[in-house]
């Protein structure tokens, strides 16, 4: 039986270690993420990924 597009995407994401997250943030933070993604030419997920890495590094040095 043929797989649906949803099933194909789910398998692909699982294989790549990608998960979907949903959370509530202030509108201003959302707008910052959007703006940075456009300015830097990267995805919103990549903006968050880099922000978390920098945050973690700053906490280790504290």
TIZALUM-704890 format. One record per residue (C-alpha): residue number from 1; x, y, z. Coordinates in nm, 3 decimals. Each point is the difference from the previous one (the first is absolute). Layout:
BEGIN
 seq    east   north      up
 NUM       X       Y       Z
...
END
This chain:
BEGIN
 seq    east   north      up
   1   0.000   0.000   0.000
   2   0.127   0.347  -0.087
   3   0.094   0.233   0.283
   4  -0.171   0.335   0.042
   5   0.204   0.320  -0.017
   6  -0.045   0.037   0.378
   7   0.140  -0.348   0.062
   8   0.293   0.062  -0.235
   9   0.082   0.328   0.177
  10  -0.030  -0.160   0.345
  11   0.240  -0.278  -0.096
  12   0.246   0.245  -0.154
  13  -0.004   0.225   0.307
  14   0.043  -0.294   0.236
  15   0.294  -0.124  -0.205
  16   0.165   0.344   0.021
  17  -0.074   0.040   0.372
  18  -0.244   0.287  -0.054
  19  -0.288   0.054   0.244
  20  -0.287   0.247  -0.005
  21  -0.029   0.230   0.301
  22  -0.282   0.236   0.085
  23   0.017   0.265   0.270
  24  -0.131   0.345   0.081
  25   0.229   0.303  -0.013
  26  -0.053   0.373   0.005
  27  -0.083   0.154  -0.337
  28   0.312   0.219   0.016
  29   0.222  -0.308   0.035
  30  -0.177  -0.166  -0.292
  31   0.058   0.312  -0.209
  32   0.370   0.000   0.097
  33   0.035  -0.362  -0.111
  34  -0.173   0.079  -0.330
  35   0.214   0.310  -0.060
  36   0.328  -0.176   0.080
  37  -0.086  -0.293  -0.224
  38  -0.060   0.235  -0.293
  39   0.305   0.218   0.072
  40   0.232  -0.298   0.039
  41  -0.156  -0.207  -0.278
  42  -0.052  -0.301   0.226
  43  -0.304  -0.187   0.127
  44  -0.181   0.097   0.318
  45   0.097  -0.338   0.145
  46   0.366   0.075  -0.069
  47  -0.035   0.341   0.172
  48  -0.135  -0.176   0.310
  49   0.265  -0.271  -0.021
  50   0.282   0.257  -0.008
  51  -0.160   0.205   0.279
  52  -0.018  -0.308   0.225
  53   0.364  -0.086  -0.073
  54   0.109   0.355   0.092
  55  -0.215  -0.003   0.314
  56   0.146  -0.331   0.111
  57   0.356   0.124  -0.058
  58  -0.069   0.319   0.197
  59  -0.135  -0.202   0.294
  60   0.304  -0.227   0.009
  61   0.228   0.303   0.018
  62  -0.201   0.160   0.281
END
